[in-house]
Amino acid sequence: MERLPAGAAVALRGGCPGSPTCGPWEMRERLGAGGFGNVSLYQHRESGARLAVKACRLELTARHQERWRHELQILRSLNHPNVVKAQDLPEDLNFLVNDVPLLAMEYCSRGDLRKLLNAPENCCGLKESQVLSVLSDVGSGIQYLHENRIIHRDLKPENIVLQDEAGKILYKIIDLGYAKDLDQGSLCTSFVGTLQYLAPELFENSSYTKTVDFWSLGTVVFECITGFRPFLHNQQPFAWHEKIKRKDPKCIFAWEEMTGEVRFSAYLPTPNSLCSTIVESVEPWLQMMLTWDPQQRGGGMDPDTNSYRCFQVMEQLLSLKIVHILNMTSAKILSYSLHPEESLHSLQVRIESDTGISLGNQELLLEMGSCLDPRKPASQCVIDGVKGWDSYMVYLFDKSKTTYEGPFASRTLSDSVNYIVKDSKIQLPVFQLRKIWAEAVHYVIGLKDDYSRLFQGQRAAMLSLLRYNTNLTNRKNNMISASQQLKAKLNFFQQSIHLDLERYSDQMTYGISSEKMLKAWKDMEEKASLCEKVADIGSLDEQIMALHTEIVELQRSLHVRQTKLFSFDSTEMVRIIVQTVQSQDWVLKELFRHLSKLLGCKQKIIDLLPSIDVALNSIKEADNSVMQMQGKRQREIWHLLKIACVRMWLSQATLTNSQYNPPTLRHKEALCQSLTSATLGHPFGRVHKAELTQPSFIPVSSFTL
């Protein structure tokens, strides 16, 4: 393979303006530059494989070059999903290696955490699901490093990258250039790194331990929650150091008033995107992580587990099973931490206490419109591996209501945003204006998210309606099928009994008669006429068809598809706020108008289903009645046939002056044959008039019908 000239390697290390090709590997872009070197993306032309290649700066001192080699040594020894992995350097890239080796790493394509935090929609912090993922992934990565006796010492958003693996975003720790292996000495006394995230003891050039990573991790998580760092974030670290060092151990937030007074709080500031249940759990954890005293930071060591308590608290926080419920009657979100094996009934009792909606009137729908199973525990509301109310929601409806008036009271503007709304011309310092604008953007995005959640609840109601409609269609089809079968049986029965009555009338004067049987047959004919009314389902069918039409119209409605609520054409913040508030009322009225139609239509189905069940049961009863009447009549006809056979035998015996004997099998067969051959002429065979007048004639009353 032809090697590139030495200058190419030098250019890459120093900041190559071009895109050198190394065999099948091409440099696609410069990913970043750090204190030690530059990181570039290389891609294989044939396989498409990508590598992040870090090259050490040539101008680094011998001490820094040694630290560089130390980073390579550490990375190659680690294997954890939340620590970026070192890769083998391809043979074709070996020519770039000079006196200092290159570092090949897995390429994480979604950028770093700083890029995510800088997105406008995250100006007041990340979504709850993202915060929990950062806490889980980065916390797990730091715990792994500590278990391997490694301190990172430079944890910050720029050193946390995002990777999409099978549709899930993983957060990975990178840049171990400042990492310290504790096997080289348990205490470290020198450091140069990013100041804003450093633990206090590092400013004082004091000895330190792995608890420095706790401070950095707590600072990163706090920033992910709120959008800014916890302590006087507008000031340089050296400026706030003296002001913060005397804070209470539980203080996790400090800010400066317009008067210059520094205020402290043990609670998370608002606005943020965490539910109250998570806030109550994460605040004690942050208090552990942001303790000034390094000996107390992290909650201290647990002698039973030989690990820091902060990791146990983190595990407990992340293992919480929290169900988030959107009350569609008030547009409020309810969050409940589920107890182990808590029943759905227990959860509904808690919901009733908070909402006033009785347990019997609660309808809880999942996103796909399915109802919760009362036989299963409440954990059916939670999807394994999915965290955060922004990721998954259960929707609460009040079955006693079919009309939801809406809109409800919208979010209230913060005091600072209200301040600029009242006087948009007011002049404020840049750092204050930036914070106010961030809150204003958060407010507008919050309104949009509120609408999106209500729309998803409306969609769940639509899907639930379609499920009911499917059930209605199945019941309707069963009813129509049963009705058609009943009509066919009735038609056969009525024709049959009509013929039987005609034939019976023809032979009454000279054959066998029974007033009781004749009355029973006529009663059957009347009952069959009544069954015809049962089989008539035209009215129900019309109601069902009208409902189907209504549902189709609801599906076609524009409001069943999500509407773009807000327009960001204007860059003027106040105008955006006013425009959003004005449009919100109209949009939500339309949403709830459509939702009320859905619920009304669903209630019609619920009211109609019992009528269908009654009709179906009546049809089945009529069907059984017809079959029973048919069976009874057939038994009576066979009994008449038996009487006719006996009578014919007696007539023949009398004519021959023979003594009466019970008919033998041969006699019966002969009689049946004569009857069968004679049925075309008479329903009871050829019986001569002379035979009917014989004294041996046996009236039908002698036999039991």
Secondary structure, DSSP 8 states (H G I E B T S, - for coil): -----HHHHHHHHH--SS--EETTEEEEEEEEE-SSEEEEEEEETTT--EEEEEEE-TTS-HHHHHHHHHHHHHHHH--BTTB--EE---GGGGGG-SSS--EEEE--TT-BHHHHHTSGGGTT---HHHHHHHHHHHHHHHHHHHHTTEE-----GGGEEEEEETTEEEEEE---TT-EEGGG-S-B------GGG--HHHHTT--B-THHHHHHHHHHHHHHHHSS-SB-TTS-HHHHHHHHTTS-TT--EEEE-TTS-EEEESS--SS-S--HHHHHHHHHHHHHHT-SSTTTGGG-EETTTTEEHHHHHHHHHHT--EEEEEETTTTEEEEEE--TT-BHHHHHHHHHHHH---GGGEEEE-TTS-B--TTSBGGGGS-TT--STTT--EEEEETT-S------------HHHHHHHH-TT----HHHHHHHHHHHHHHHHHHHHHHHHHHHHHHHHHHHHHHHHHHHHHHHHHHHHHHHHHHHHHHHHHHHHHHHHHHHHHHTTTS---HHHHHHHHHHHHHHHHHHHHH--HHHHHHHHHHHHHHHHHHHSGGGS-----------HHHHHHHHHHHHHHHHHHHHHHHHHHHHHHHHHHHHHHHHHHHHHHHHHHHHHHHHHHHHHHHHHHHHHHHHHHHHHHHHHHHTT-------HHHHHHHHHHHHHHTTT-TT----HHHHTSTT---GGGS--
